[in-house]
């Protein structure tokens, strides 16, 4: 099996993805990892005849990344998953769950980002209120 990794900018991403589709590549999946407190690395994985091609995009957490779901519709699931777990926004998603595909309101946001996690003691909102009401071990004692 052969593979190739190519760095791509956010501006060139959708165009490169469209070229791969025209060439007969199928979208395998996307993977995301946190590089540091302000950047994420997204790898777009494609396959054709047992040859893998990967596009690597380094994106600031604060900036929106163009969605490839208009080119590969199925990408909407993994892009929504990345929004849930890493907090990165995808612009132009064909179906945007706005951070609620997998996570519910009371869940910690961006659980896969070690630089943005809050401990149970620092929780606010519905989850903290629920802990206090149910006498959960994480609830404050009165």
N, C-alpha and C positions, 0 to 999 in steps of 0.2 A: 504494500500500500504506500502510495506517495502522498505527501501533503505539502501545502504551501501556506505561509502566513503573510498577510499583507496589511500594513498599517493604513488606516483610512481616516480622513477627517469627517467631522459631522456633516459638512457641506457636500462632500462627495459620496457619502454613505448610500443613499437611495439610488443614485445613478450606478454605482458599482454593483449593488444588489440586483438591479434590473438587468444589467449586463450578464450576470451569472445566470439569471433565470432564462434569458434568451439563449444562452449557451447550453441549457439543459441541466443545470445544477438544481438539486433539490435542497431545500432548507432542512438541516438536521435539527438544530436547536441554537440557542444563545446561551452563553454562560457569562456570569458577572462576578467580579471580585473587587473588594475594596483595596485600593492602593495605599491611601493615607486619609487624613481627616477631610480632604476636599476633593479627591479624585477616585473615580471608578474605572475599571478596565472591563470592556465588554468584548467578548469574542463571538462572532457570528460564524457558525459552522455549516458548511455546504459539502455535498457529495455528488460525484458523477463518476460512474464506472470505477468504483473503489478508489478514487482519488479525492482526497479531502482538500478543501480550500477554506481558509479562515480569514476573516476580516477582523482586525483589531482596532477598536476605537477606545481611546482614553478620553473620558468625559468628566468635566467638573460636575460635582453633585448638584450644584446650584443651577446649572444650565439644562434646558430641555434638549433631548436628543430626538432627531427625526425618527418616526416609526417606519418600519419596513412592512407593516401589515397591509398597506395598499398594494404592495408587490406580492408578498407571500401572506395571504390572509391568516394562516395558522400562527403566524408570529404574534398575533394579538394576545395569545395566552401567556407566552413566556415574557413578553414585554409588560403585561399587567402584573405578572409575578415579580419581575424586577422592581416595578413601582412599589409593590407591597413590601418587599423584603429589603430593598436598598434605598427607597425613597427617590430614585431618579425618575424624572418625568419624561414621557415620550409624547412628542407633539405629532398630531395627526393619526392617532390610533383609530382604527375603524370601529372598535368597541372599547371604550375606556371606563374601567370600573373605579377609577380614581382612588386606588389604594385599598379597595375592599373586595378584591377577587378571592383572596384566601383569608385575610385578616378581618376581624370584626372590630367595631369601634373601641371596645375596651382593651384590645391587644396593644402591646407595645409596638410603636411604629418602627420600621426599619430594623427588625431584629437581627439581620445579618451584618449590620454595620457596627463594628466594635467601638467606633469613635462617636456614636450617637446613642448608644444604649443608656437607659436610665435604670437604676436599681429599683427594686420594689419599694424601698423607702422613699424614693423621689417621685413615685407615680402620682398623677393628678387625674382628675376627671372621673368618669364612670367606673373605672377599675378600682380606684382607691375608695370610692364611695361604696362599691359593692363589698370590698374587703371589710370595711367598718361595719356594714350592716350584717354580714354573715359571720362575723367574728373569725374570719380567716386568719391563719398564722401571720400573714403579712399586714394585718390590720393593726392600727394603733390601739393600744390599751388605754382605757379611760379610768 
